Amino acid sequence: MRNLMRMTIIPLAVAGLTFAACRETRSGTPMNVPGSPKVSNEVVNAFGIFGGAKVTMAAVILCAGRVPLANGTATVTDSCFTGDTNIVVCTDTTSASPVRCAPGAGALLVGGNSSDVIAYARMR
């Protein structure tokens, strides 16, 4: 009987410590001022048996928007696009279709399916 209790209590205690000690908290104040880059700061704190961890994630969105395609193509003209090494995220909001986005100096070339609407964002 005593062995059975030990075999039951030890896994329950370990599971309880694991779930009770791991906690996630998020904090961060978005600093979005009109006309400035959009900043998203996320701080995740995790506490566990072996100590804690603090991870800071920051994403800066320089410009974002939506553009409808005409015959499968569109060009977005904006000074936030500075060259072909820019990081750009694009997605088709109309249907599950592939999208091609090519940043250049002063413009973003978008290619996709017929007249779909494409959402884009330039990240830093």
N, C-alpha and C positions, 0 to 999 in steps of 0.2 A: 504494500500500500504506500509506503514511504517513497519507494522508487518511482511509482506511478505519479505521485504528486510532484516530485522533482522533474520528471520528464515532461510534465504538463506546464509547470510554472516557469521554467527557464525559457522556453520558446516564447511564451506569452510576455515575459518581462523584456526580452530582447526586442520583440515586435513593438511593444509599448514604448520603449526608449527610442527606437528608431523613428516612429511616427510622431512622438511628442517632441523630440529634439530637433527635427527638421522642420523649419518654419521659413516661410518666404514673406518678406515685406517689400513693398514697392514704394519708393518715394521719388520725388523729382518734380520740379516745377517747370512746365513748358514755358519757354521764353519766346513766345510768338508775338512780335511787334509788327504791325502792318508795314509792309514794304521791306521787311528784312527776311533773311533766310529762316525757314521753319526749323526749330530745334526741338528734338525729343530726347530728354535725358531720363533714363530709367536706371535706378539703383536697386539691385536685388541682393538682399542679405540672406544667407542660409546658415543655420546653426545646426551642427551635428555632433555626434559623439566625439569625433576627432578634431573638433575646432570649428571655426566659422570661415565663411568665404564671402567676400564682397565683390560683386561684379557690377561695373558701370558700363552701360551701353549708351552711346550717343549717336544719333543720326541727324545729319543736317540736310534738309531738303531745300535746295536753292530755287527750284521752280517746279511746278506741277500743274497738270491740267488734263483736259480731255479734248480730243480732236476727232471729228468724223472723217472717214476716208471717202475719197471720190475716185471711183474706178480702182480701188485697192491701194491708193497712195495718198499721202498728205505731207506737208512740210510745216513745221512749227518754227517760226522765226522769233528768237529770244536771245538776248545778250548773255543769259546764264549759261548757254552752251558755248564752251570755249575751244573745243577741239575733239578729236576722235578718241582721246583717252578718258573722256568723261564717263562716269558711272551712271547709267540710265536704266530705269525699270519701266517696262511697258507691259500692259495687259489688255486683252480684248474684252471689253465689258458687254458686248452684244452676244457673242457666242464663243464656244470653246474652239478657237481657231489660232493657228500660229501667227505671231507678230514679229516683224523685223523693225528694229529701231537702230538708226545709225547717227550718232551725234557728230556734228562738225562745228566749224567756227561760225557761231551765230545762228545755227539752225539744227533742227532734228528732223531727219528723214524717216518717215514711218511708212511701213508697208504691211498689208494684211489682206483681209477678205472683203471684197466689193465695197459696201458702204457701212461697215461696222464702225463702232465708236471705240477709240483707243484711249486708255488712261495712261499718262506718262508722269515720271518724276525724275529729276536729276538729283542724285545724292552726292554727298561729299564724305 
